[in-house]
Amino acid sequence: MACTASDLALLSATVNSTEAATYLCSQFSSMANQLSDTAYAVNTTYLLFSAYLVFAMQLGFAMLCAGSVRAKNTMNIMLTNVLDAAAGGLSYYLFGYAFAFGSPSNGFIGRHFFGLREFPTSKADYSHFLYQWAFAIAAAGITSGSIAERTQFVAYLIYSSFLTGFVYPVVSHWFWSADGWASPVKSDNNLLFGSGAIDFAGSGVVHMVGGIAGLWGAFIEGPRIGRFDRSGRSVVLRGHSASLVVLGSFLLWFGWYGFNPGSFLTILQSYGDSRRYYYGQWSAVGRTAVTTTLAGSTAALTTLFGKRLLVGHWNVVDVCNGLLGGFAAITAGCSVVEPWAAIICGFIASWVLIGCNKLAEKLKYDDPLEAAQLHGGCGTWGLLFTGLFAKEAYVNEVYPNKAGAAVRAVHGRWLEVTGGPDDPDFSDNRVGHDDNGPVILRATQVKVAEDLK
């Protein structure tokens, strides 16, 4: 848009104020459209970069698994990680995304977008599909560690496809779809005290799903030969490379910055506080990265000294597992808690992991990577922790779903206007209608009502 001195001189000479006002409005409208396009591009780039980080976690899982098993089983466990990504890509494309986010739907399962038909829409685009696929294969990758050294290739291929194509998508629909029965943004939710469940990035949806699947897999397969002696005492079958375990842990740590902060799915969104012009979703993204870091760091140090007191020596593998347990626990509430609360989360998560490992040993349960204990146990604690320590102001920012509010967030990604064009809080040129009736617009285009600020 170009506005020159000659344009202003022309306006000063006109006698028709309506024409002058129309001209000015058209110029500002053009500028608004350009800014909207820029915001759209920035948000899409942010989401794609986050998807790449989450996908890089597959390499972390592969290294972690390879280092935690005996050398003779390395090739097999690496193959299962490749299968998670490859088989998960097809199954999530054909069925998974539709079951998770196919809208309109019911509270249990989605019913549209099979094979990405009639896609993209005003509510979803390909970057969101890629991000959610990366989450789906992360859930599948958790289980590969639980059943390591005991699994047949064909059986794992069927399992991986089923988990990424049906099980994980259905659970993610419950929590992250606007229609899900446990969704915190569902306006007519009468369950869970009428508030839904806050699981921002997946302590339950990703980690508990993967952990529970791994629990049943390891239970059905039974312990590895030699894991327990004839008297029932535990025999440690150490992995062949602690170096790979450390490398995998750092890769997962790096990827978690796409997993947790990336779950906002957009970054250019102001929270509307004129007294804090610098404060918006970009600030919440930074806070989420900090809480993630603190929870993992605290859990790692607590595990280091806790295991030293219990067994009398230091163990880098235990520290790495404690680190990941802290990350799994904070994933649910990373966006809605204060940094000091994240330290509490990580501290307790480490003891949850230690306790679950002790229980598994008593029950003669064999999980080479402690995946069920780590992701299932710490993920469960993460959901409970969020309910205890979530800060109301942060919840209102991430889930602006107050009674009578005109705007609500759908998994941090869209803002859906439930009012119409006559609503005084929204200008007509900022909204658009989809085929199903609701008024939909990008999160960066919304003018937030005063009672949501």
Buried (B, 14 or more C-beta within 10 A) or exposed (E): EEEEEEEEEEBEEEEEEEEBEEBBEEBEEEEBEEEBEEBBEBBBEBBBEBBBBBBBBBBBBBBBBBBBBBEEBBEBBBBBBEBBBBBBBEBBBBBBBBBBBBBEBEBEBBEBBBEBEEBEBBBBBEBBBBBBBBBBBBBBBBBBBBBBBBBEEEEBBEBBBBBBBBBBBBBBBBBBBBBBBBBBBBEEBEEBEEBBBBBBBBBBBBBBBBBBBBBEBBBEBEBBEEBBEEEEEBEEBEBBBBEBBBBBBBBBBBBBBBBBBBBBBBBBBBBBEEEEEEBBBBBBBEBBBBBBBBBBBBBBBBBBEBBEEEEEEEBEBBBBBBBBBBBBBBBBBBBBBBEEBBBBBBBBBBBBBBEBBEEBBEEEBBBBBBBBBBBBBBBBBBBBBBBEBBEEEBBBBBBBBEEEBBBBBBBBBBBBBEBEEEBEBBEEEBBEEEEEEBBBBBBBBBBBBEEBE
